[in-house]
Amino acid sequence: MNLPIKTLDQLYPDNSFFCARTTRAVMRWNVVDVDALPAYRLDASPAQLLGFAGDMPFFAHEAACTPDALDFLDLCRLPRPKQLHTYRTAQEAVAGAMELIQQGGNLVYNFGVLPELESSGGLLTPLHQYLQLNAKSCLPELVDAAHLPPRELYPVHELGKVSSKPWAGPVFVKVAAAVSNGGGAAVRFCNGSADLDAVIAEFNRRLKRDDTIIFEKDCVPQRSWCVGVAIHDNAVDCLGASIQLFYKPAVQSGNLLSLEDPPAAIRELALDIAARARQAGYRGVAGFDIGEMPNGKPIVFDLNFRPNSSTGLLLAGRAALQATGLAMAQTFHLRHNGPLTDIFRIVHKDAAAGRIIPGSMFDAETYNSASADPATRSCLDGWILADTAAAATDWARHIAKQL
C-alpha cells in the first residue's frame, strides 16, 4: 500500500502537466559553475518529483524512469505516475509538451522552459510572471518591510559606491535580476572587505551594467525554514516545513524534516505571502525561506514560486515518519559510475523498511545508450529516515563508500 501523500494533481489546476526540462543557459544562476554542469543533470533534476505526480501528466527522460526506477518507487511506497511521458532528447520533450498544450494543457515547470515553449501560450505561469515573482528584488511586493532583513539595491554600474557604505560584512550579496535562480548559486556571503571586493569583481564580470544587486545584512537566524505552500483558486494551504541545512553560509546542502511544526508566526507569514501571490495570479506549489530569529520574529530571505528541492520531502515526509516511527528525514545524494541498479541493490533493505523517500533517479547506462557522455553518472537523490541527523549523515557516508 502506498503512503498517504499529496500529489501534484491535487496541488495544481486541472489540465496541468509537468515538463521541467530546460537549458544550460537558463540554469546559469542555479548552479555554482554552469560550465562544469554535466549534460545529464539537465535531464536528471527535472524528474525529482516522479513519485509525486499522481494523475498529472509527467515528462521524464527515459534514463530517469527506467523499469527498475519505477519498481523502486513501488518498494518505497510511492505511487507510479499514471500518465508518464518519456523522452530521449530535448526535441522530443518539446514535441510532447506542444501536443498537450494544443489539447488545452498548461505546462508546469520549475527552473524555466525550453526556448521553443516560451511563447507557446501554454505555460501555467507565464514566463514574465515567473521571473517577476522569483526575482529577489521583488520581495517587498509580497512581504512587509517588518519581515525583511536590512537591504539595499544597487545597479551593477554603481557597485563602486558600495565601498563607502557599511557593507564590509557579514553581508549576503544577491543577484536581483529577473532570472531563474536557486540553491544559493546567485548569493555570495562576505565577511570582510576582501570578500566584498572579490564578489563585486565577479558580478561586474558576469552581469550587465543595469542589472541589480542586493546587499543584505546577515540577521543570524537560529534556524532557517523552507515552508511549502499550495496556492489554489480559492484558498492557500501550508504543506509543512523543513529546516534548511548549509555547508557554508548561503550554500544549502539539504533539508531536515521532523514532526516538529515551525513556529506559528512563520506558518502564518507564509500563508499571508501565499494569499498575496494568489491575488497576483500565481497557482501551484511554492517554497519560502524564512528565518526564525532568537526573539521569535520571522524574517523572509527568499521566495521560490516553483517546486523546489524540499517539495517531495514535504509531500511524503510526515507520512513516512509516522509509518516507521523514526524521528527525522534528511537529504542524501548518491553518485555512481556504474548502473543505477547497483545503488538500488545496496539500499534495498533500507528502502523496503520504509526509510527512503526517493527524489531524482538516473541511470547512466540508459542515458549513454543514446548519447555517450563520459561525465554521466547514475544518481539517487532523496531523503533517508533516521533517529538522528548524525545517523542519517553516517548512513549516506557508509552507502557512498560502497559505490
C-alpha positions as CSV (number, residue, x, y, z in Angstrom):
1,M,0.0,0.0,0.0
2,N,1.3,3.4,-0.9
3,L,2.0,6.1,1.6
4,P,-0.9,8.6,2.0
5,I,0.8,11.6,0.3
6,K,-0.3,14.6,-1.6
7,T,0.4,14.5,-5.3
8,L,0.9,17.2,-7.9
9,D,-2.5,16.7,-9.5
10,Q,-4.0,17.8,-6.1
11,L,-1.9,20.9,-6.0
12,Y,-2.2,22.4,-9.5
13,P,-5.3,23.3,-11.6
14,D,-6.9,20.8,-13.9
15,N,-5.3,20.3,-17.3
16,S,-1.8,21.0,-15.9
17,F,1.1,18.8,-16.8
18,F,4.8,18.8,-15.7
19,C,7.7,19.2,-18.0
20,A,10.7,20.7,-16.3
21,R,13.5,20.1,-19.0
22,T,15.4,23.3,-19.5
23,T,18.7,24.5,-20.9
24,R,22.2,25.2,-19.6
25,A,21.7,29.0,-20.2
26,V,18.6,29.1,-18.0
27,M,20.5,27.2,-15.2
28,R,23.4,29.7,-15.0
29,W,22.2,31.1,-11.7
30,N,21.1,27.7,-10.3
31,V,24.5,26.1,-10.1
32,V,27.8,27.4,-8.9
33,D,29.6,26.8,-12.2
34,V,27.2,26.1,-15.1
35,D,30.1,25.4,-17.5
36,A,31.0,22.5,-15.3
37,L,27.4,21.2,-15.1
38,P,27.3,17.7,-16.7
39,A,24.8,17.5,-19.5
40,Y,22.9,14.6,-17.8
41,R,21.9,16.8,-14.9
42,L,19.6,18.8,-17.3
43,D,17.6,15.5,-17.6
44,A,18.1,14.1,-14.1
45,S,16.9,17.0,-12.0
46,P,13.6,17.6,-13.8
47,A,12.5,14.1,-12.7
48,Q,12.9,14.6,-8.9
49,L,9.1,14.6,-8.4
50,L,8.5,11.4,-10.4
51,G,7.0,9.7,-7.4
52,F,4.7,12.6,-6.6
53,A,3.0,13.2,-10.0
54,G,-0.2,11.2,-9.2
55,D,-2.7,11.8,-12.1
56,M,-0.8,14.7,-13.5
57,P,0.9,14.0,-16.9
58,F,4.6,14.0,-16.2
59,F,7.5,14.2,-18.6
60,A,10.8,12.4,-17.7
61,H,13.9,11.3,-19.6
62,E,13.9,7.6,-20.2
63,A,17.0,7.3,-18.0
64,A,15.1,8.8,-15.1
65,C,12.2,6.5,-15.2
66,T,13.6,3.1,-16.1
67,P,11.6,0.0,-15.2
68,D,13.9,-0.5,-12.2
69,A,13.3,3.1,-11.1
70,L,9.5,2.6,-11.2
71,D,9.9,-0.7,-9.3
72,F,11.9,1.3,-6.7
73,L,9.0,3.7,-6.3
74,D,6.9,0.7,-5.5
75,L,9.4,-0.6,-3.0
76,C,9.4,2.9,-1.3
77,R,5.6,3.0,-1.3
78,L,5.3,6.0,-3.6
79,P,2.8,5.9,-6.5
80,R,4.0,5.5,-10.1
81,P,2.9,8.4,-12.3
82,K,-0.3,7.4,-14.0
83,Q,0.4,9.5,-17.2
84,L,4.1,9.2,-17.8
85,H,5.6,10.7,-21.0
86,T,9.2,9.7,-21.7
87,Y,11.6,11.4,-23.9
88,R,15.2,10.8,-25.1
89,T,16.1,14.3,-26.4
90,A,15.1,17.9,-25.6
91,Q,13.4,18.0,-29.1
92,E,11.2,15.0,-28.1
93,A,10.3,16.8,-24.8
94,V,9.3,19.9,-26.8
95,A,7.1,17.9,-29.2
96,G,5.4,16.1,-26.4
97,A,4.7,19.2,-24.5
98,M,3.4,21.1,-27.5
99,E,1.0,18.2,-28.2
100,L,-0.5,18.6,-24.7
101,I,-0.6,22.4,-25.0
102,Q,-2.5,22.1,-28.3
103,Q,-5.0,19.9,-26.4
104,G,-5.6,22.6,-23.8
105,G,-2.9,21.6,-21.3
106,N,-1.0,24.1,-19.1
107,L,2.7,23.4,-18.6
108,V,4.2,23.5,-15.1
109,Y,8.0,23.9,-14.7
110,N,10.5,24.9,-12.1
111,F,13.7,26.4,-13.5
112,G,12.4,27.7,-16.8
113,V,11.4,26.0,-20.0
114,L,12.9,25.1,-23.3
115,P,13.1,28.1,-25.7
116,E,10.6,26.6,-28.1
117,L,8.0,26.5,-25.4
118,E,8.4,30.1,-24.0
119,S,6.0,31.7,-26.4
120,S,3.6,28.7,-26.8
121,G,0.9,30.4,-24.8
122,G,0.5,27.2,-22.8
123,L,2.6,28.0,-19.6
124,L,0.5,27.8,-16.4
125,T,2.7,30.6,-15.1
126,P,3.7,33.0,-17.9
127,L,7.4,33.4,-18.1
128,H,7.3,37.1,-17.3
129,Q,5.3,36.4,-14.2
130,Y,7.6,33.6,-13.1
131,L,10.6,35.8,-13.4
132,Q,9.0,38.7,-11.6
133,L,7.8,36.6,-8.7
134,N,11.1,34.8,-8.3
135,A,13.3,37.9,-8.6
136,K,14.9,38.6,-5.3
137,S,14.4,42.4,-5.8
138,C,10.6,41.9,-5.7
139,L,10.3,40.5,-2.2
140,P,8.9,43.9,-0.9
141,E,5.9,43.5,-3.2
142,L,4.8,40.4,-1.2
143,V,6.4,40.8,2.2
144,D,6.0,43.6,4.6
145,A,9.2,45.5,5.4
146,A,9.0,44.4,9.1
147,H,9.7,40.9,7.9
148,L,12.7,41.6,5.6
149,P,16.3,42.0,6.6
150,P,18.0,45.3,6.2
151,R,18.9,45.5,2.5
152,E,19.8,48.0,-0.3
153,L,19.8,47.6,-4.0
154,Y,22.4,48.8,-6.5
155,P,22.7,48.6,-10.2
156,V,25.9,46.9,-11.3
157,H,27.4,50.1,-12.7
158,E,27.1,51.7,-9.2
159,L,28.9,48.9,-7.3
160,G,31.9,51.2,-7.0
161,K,29.9,53.2,-4.5
162,V,29.4,50.3,-2.2
163,S,32.8,50.6,-0.5
164,S,31.6,53.8,1.1
165,K,28.7,52.1,2.7
166,P,28.7,49.8,5.8
167,W,28.6,46.6,3.8
168,A,32.0,45.2,4.6
169,G,30.3,42.2,6.3
170,P,28.9,40.0,7.4
171,V,26.6,40.5,4.4
172,F,24.9,38.5,1.7
173,V,25.2,39.8,-1.8
174,K,22.5,38.6,-4.2
175,V,21.7,38.7,-7.9
176,A,18.3,40.5,-8.0
177,A,17.7,40.3,-11.8
178,A,14.7,38.6,-13.2
179,V,16.4,35.3,-13.8
180,S,15.9,31.7,-12.7
181,N,17.9,31.1,-9.6
182,G,18.2,28.6,-6.8
183,G,20.5,26.6,-4.5
184,G,22.4,29.7,-3.3
185,A,24.2,30.0,-6.7
186,A,23.0,33.6,-7.0
187,V,24.1,34.5,-3.5
188,R,27.6,35.3,-2.1
189,F,28.5,35.6,1.6
190,C,31.0,38.3,2.5
191,N,32.7,38.6,5.9
192,G,35.1,41.4,5.1
193,S,36.3,43.9,2.5
194,A,38.4,41.4,0.6
195,D,35.4,39.1,0.2
196,L,33.3,42.1,-0.9
197,D,35.8,43.3,-3.5
198,A,36.0,39.8,-5.0
199,V,32.2,39.5,-5.2
200,I,31.9,42.9,-6.8
201,A,34.5,42.0,-9.4
202,E,32.7,38.7,-10.2
203,F,29.3,40.3,-10.6
204,N,30.8,43.2,-12.7
205,R,32.2,40.4,-15.0
206,R,29.1,38.2,-15.1
207,L,26.2,40.7,-15.2
208,K,25.0,43.6,-17.4
209,R,25.7,47.1,-16.1
210,D,21.9,47.8,-15.5
211,D,21.3,44.5,-13.6
212,T,20.6,44.9,-9.9
213,I,22.5,43.6,-6.9
214,I,21.1,43.3,-3.3
215,F,23.2,43.9,-0.2
216,E,21.5,42.2,2.7
217,K,22.7,42.2,6.3
218,D,23.3,38.8,7.9
219,C,20.5,38.6,10.5
220,V,21.9,35.4,12.0
221,P,18.7,33.4,12.5
222,Q,18.7,30.5,14.9
223,R,17.1,28.3,12.3
224,S,16.0,28.8,8.7
225,W,12.8,27.1,7.5
226,C,11.7,26.2,4.0
227,V,7.9,26.4,4.2
228,G,5.9,24.8,1.4
229,V,2.6,26.1,0.3
230,A,0.0,25.2,-2.4
231,I,-1.9,28.2,-3.9
232,H,-5.3,27.3,-5.4
233,D,-8.0,29.4,-7.0
234,N,-9.9,30.0,-3.8
235,A,-7.5,29.0,-1.0
236,V,-4.0,28.6,0.1
237,D,-2.6,25.6,2.1
238,C,0.5,25.0,4.1
239,L,2.3,21.8,3.0
240,G,4.6,21.8,6.0
241,A,8.2,23.0,6.6
242,S,11.7,21.6,6.8
243,I,14.8,23.0,8.3
244,Q,17.4,24.1,5.8
245,L,20.9,22.7,6.1
246,F,24.0,24.6,4.9
247,Y,27.6,23.5,4.5
248,K,28.7,27.1,4.3
249,P,26.7,30.4,4.5
250,A,24.2,30.8,1.7
251,V,25.1,27.4,0.1
252,Q,22.5,24.8,1.0
253,S,23.3,21.1,1.4
254,G,19.8,19.8,2.0
255,N,16.9,19.8,4.3
256,L,15.8,18.1,7.6
257,L,12.2,17.2,8.4
258,S,10.9,16.1,11.8
259,L,7.4,16.0,13.2
260,E,8.1,19.4,14.8
261,D,6.0,22.2,13.3
262,P,7.5,25.6,12.6
263,P,6.6,28.4,14.9
264,A,3.0,29.7,14.3
265,A,4.3,33.1,13.3
266,I,6.3,31.5,10.5
267,R,3.4,29.5,9.2
268,E,1.0,32.5,9.4
269,L,3.5,34.7,7.5
270,A,3.9,32.0,4.8
271,L,0.2,31.8,4.3
272,D,-0.1,35.6,4.1
273,I,2.6,35.7,1.4
274,A,0.8,32.9,-0.5
275,A,-2.5,34.7,-0.3
276,R,-0.9,37.8,-1.9
277,A,0.6,35.6,-4.6
278,R,-2.8,34.1,-5.3
279,Q,-4.2,37.6,-5.8
280,A,-1.3,38.3,-8.2
281,G,-2.4,35.2,-10.2
282,Y,0.0,32.5,-9.2
283,R,-1.3,28.9,-8.9
284,G,0.6,25.9,-7.7
285,V,3.4,25.0,-5.4
286,A,5.8,27.4,-3.8
287,G,8.5,27.4,-1.1
288,F,9.5,30.2,1.1
289,D,12.8,30.5,3.0
290,I,12.0,32.1,6.4
291,G,14.4,32.6,9.2
292,E,13.5,32.1,12.9
293,M,15.1,34.9,14.9
294,P,16.1,34.4,18.5
295,N,13.2,36.8,19.5
296,G,10.8,34.7,17.6
297,K,10.3,37.2,14.8
298,P,10.2,35.6,11.3
299,I,12.4,37.2,8.6
300,V,12.0,36.3,4.9
301,F,15.1,35.6,2.9
302,D,13.8,34.2,-0.4
303,L,10.6,33.2,-2.2
304,N,10.5,30.4,-4.7
305,F,7.4,30.2,-6.8
306,R,8.1,26.7,-8.1
307,P,8.6,23.2,-6.8
308,N,12.0,23.2,-5.0
309,S,14.5,20.7,-3.5
310,S,12.3,20.0,-0.4
311,T,8.9,19.7,-2.1
312,G,9.0,15.9,-2.2
313,L,10.1,15.8,1.4
314,L,7.2,17.9,2.5
315,L,4.7,15.9,0.4
316,A,5.7,12.5,1.8
317,G,7.9,13.1,4.9
318,R,5.3,13.1,7.7
319,A,3.6,10.1,6.4
320,A,6.9,8.2,6.2
321,L,7.9,9.2,9.7
322,Q,4.6,8.2,11.1
323,A,4.7,4.8,9.3
324,T,8.2,4.0,10.6
325,G,8.2,5.7,14.0
326,L,11.6,7.3,13.1
327,A,12.3,10.9,14.2
328,M,13.6,12.7,11.2
329,A,14.4,12.6,7.5
330,Q,17.4,14.2,5.9
331,T,18.6,14.8,2.3
332,F,21.2,12.5,0.7
333,H,22.9,12.5,-2.7
334,L,24.4,9.3,-4.1
335,R,26.5,9.1,-7.3
336,H,27.9,6.0,-9.0
337,N,29.9,5.4,-12.3
338,G,28.0,2.1,-12.9
339,P,24.3,1.3,-13.4
340,L,21.6,2.6,-11.2
341,T,20.7,-0.9,-10.2
342,D,23.9,-1.1,-8.2
343,I,22.7,1.7,-6.0
344,F,19.2,0.1,-5.7
345,R,20.8,-3.2,-4.6
346,I,22.8,-1.6,-1.8
347,V,19.9,0.4,-0.4
348,H,17.3,-2.2,-0.9
349,K,17.0,-3.2,2.7
350,D,16.5,0.3,3.9
351,A,14.0,1.1,1.1
352,A,12.0,-2.0,2.0
353,A,11.9,-0.9,5.6
354,G,10.4,2.5,4.6
355,R,13.5,4.5,5.4
356,I,14.0,6.1,1.9
357,I,11.9,8.7,0.1
358,P,13.4,8.8,-3.4
359,G,13.7,12.0,-5.4
360,S,15.9,12.1,-8.6
361,M,16.8,8.7,-10.0
362,F,19.0,8.4,-13.1
363,D,20.7,5.5,-14.9
364,A,24.0,6.3,-16.7
365,E,23.8,3.2,-18.9
366,T,20.4,4.1,-20.3
367,Y,21.4,7.7,-20.9
368,N,24.7,6.8,-22.6
369,S,23.0,4.3,-24.9
370,A,21.6,7.3,-26.7
371,S,24.3,9.9,-26.2
372,A,27.8,8.9,-24.9
373,D,29.0,11.3,-22.3
374,P,31.9,10.3,-20.0
375,A,30.7,12.8,-17.3
376,T,27.4,10.9,-16.9
377,R,26.9,9.2,-13.5
378,S,24.0,7.2,-12.1
379,C,22.3,9.0,-9.2
380,L,19.8,8.5,-6.5
381,D,18.9,11.6,-4.5
382,G,16.3,11.7,-1.8
383,W,15.8,11.6,2.0
384,I,16.8,9.0,4.5
385,L,14.8,8.5,7.7
386,A,16.8,8.0,10.9
387,D,16.6,8.6,14.6
388,T,19.1,11.5,14.5
389,A,20.8,13.8,12.0
390,A,24.1,12.2,12.8
391,A,22.8,8.7,12.0
392,A,21.4,10.0,8.7
393,T,24.7,11.5,7.7
394,D,26.6,8.4,8.7
395,W,24.2,6.3,6.6
396,A,24.9,8.4,3.5
397,R,28.7,8.2,4.0
398,H,28.5,4.4,4.5
399,I,26.5,3.9,1.3
400,A,28.7,6.2,-0.7
401,K,31.8,4.1,0.3
402,Q,30.2,1.1,-1.2
403,L,29.7,2.7,-4.6
